[in-house]
């Protein structure tokens, strides 16, 4: 039998500003996003380009429009979800048709997109409606391999200063997913670093930021020297997956390591 699959690319935490020359911790976020997307040049377009939040740093219309211009045509389809720096109402008003959705089918897989944001709050939270949506969706397709995407991670991942910013009811989400073994992947952003954790058949994966990277396993705010990047995934029809990280050339962007926060 022929092995068939679809390819997905995840980008996260681009933090664009209204001013295209603005920098976040020493990195021009417009330029770094463009450089990360150029990693996709010369290859077949992925079936889906997924942006997992903090698309803008300031929530400005100008920033979102430039973000959409940059991602246009980079995937056969593009979808995005909000992060804590985003303004969901502004995103909704500017979203092209089919880009701000709750679910979609990609090959044999079903994707569910969640909103973990609270107004004027850094940490994440899932409303009761999100749990209801996940439960209904999973019960309706128990045999279909499923991927969830959300901005905040649902559990601690080893950075003390970031662990307090995860989904405050994330344990409930993981418990719910444990009852539905068709869920193979949970993708998140927010932490500006690549991480991987396994919970039975479920893998929790985070993506690097397209701009500044945060150092793993740090108790206090700390910037990493790794370059901006993306995560790619190959989703096989039988529920298997492959994944990896690609980054721009080292030294192309250098963050301000003297900063104590942002």
Secondary structure, DSSP 4 states (H G I P E B T S, - for coil): ----EEEEEEE----B-SSTT-EETTEEHHHHHHHHHGGGTTSPPBSEEEE-S--BSS--HHHHHHHHHHHTTSBSSEEE---TTS-HHHHHHHPPTTSS-SEEEETTEEEEE-----TT-SSB---HHHHHHHHHHHHHTTTS-EEEE-SS-SS--S-HHHHTTSBTTHHHHHHHHHT-TTEEEEEE-SSSS-EEEEETTEEEEE---SS--BPTT-SS--B--PPPEEEEEEEETTS-EEEEEEEPPTTSS---TT----
